[in-house]
Amino acid sequence: MTVGLIPGSFDPFHNGHLEIVERAGHIFDEIVVAAIRNPQKSEALFDLDERREMIAESCAHIKNVRIVSIATLLVNVARDVEATAIVKGLRAVSDFESELQMAQMNRSLSGVETLFIPTSSGHSFIASRLLREVARYGGDVTQFVPPPVAERLNKIFPGGTN
């Protein structure tokens, strides 16, 4: 059985993330989406449980997806879920530079390969950081996120996401 592990902070989960999960779902027998607490990023908008719930609701139509949350090394999770590969979405060349280093480190630590999937051009500019900023200042981000995420953003920023 092939298992693709898709890690990310997913704060919030957006349509670019969803596209990568859907596409990877056609490649692997099982997809494990791992919401990570990333201490290198700014204060989280949603806690890990909220992110896991939003991802599960957003991916409910994908039958071979499992959602987990983690606060450990990715290679440990890859081992635990018996991942065939780590799957990373790429928006631009700039993403590749940092992702390549991580892929090489992960392979050195665990032997697990990384598969890069480029997002479609319609999602290439979407970033969780930008969505948080737009929503915080009253902008409408509903076209960039799945409905369960839009609902939660609207609770945090009333009137800013619709």
C-alpha positions, 0 to 999 in steps of 0.5 A: 500500500502506498501512503503519501504524507502531506505536512503543513501548518495549514493555518488556515487550510486553503484551496491550494492545499485542497488541490494538492490533497485531491491530486495526491489522492489519485496517486497514493492508496492513502493520504495522511495530511499532517497539521504541524505546529510550526514554532518558526511561524508567527502565532497560530490563528487556529489551534491544531485541533481546529485545523485538523477539524477544518481539514477533515471537513474540507476533505470529506469528499476524498475517501482515502484521506486521514488527518493527524496533527503533530508536534515532532519531526516529520520523519518520525511521523513518516515512519509511524504512518509508513509513508511511501513519500512526503508530498509537498505542493509548490507554488513558485520557484522560490518554494522549491529552494527551501523545500529542496533542502528539507527534502534532502534532510528528510531523505538523509534522516529517514530514506523517505523521498519527497514528491513535489506537485506544482499547484495550478496557476489559479492557486499559485498565489494563495498563501495562508499568511496572506489569507490571515492578513486579508481576513484580519483587515476585513477582506473577503477570502471565501473564494480562496478557502473551502466553506468550513474554513470560511465559516471559522474565519468569519467567526474570528473576523466577523464581516471580513470573509463574506 
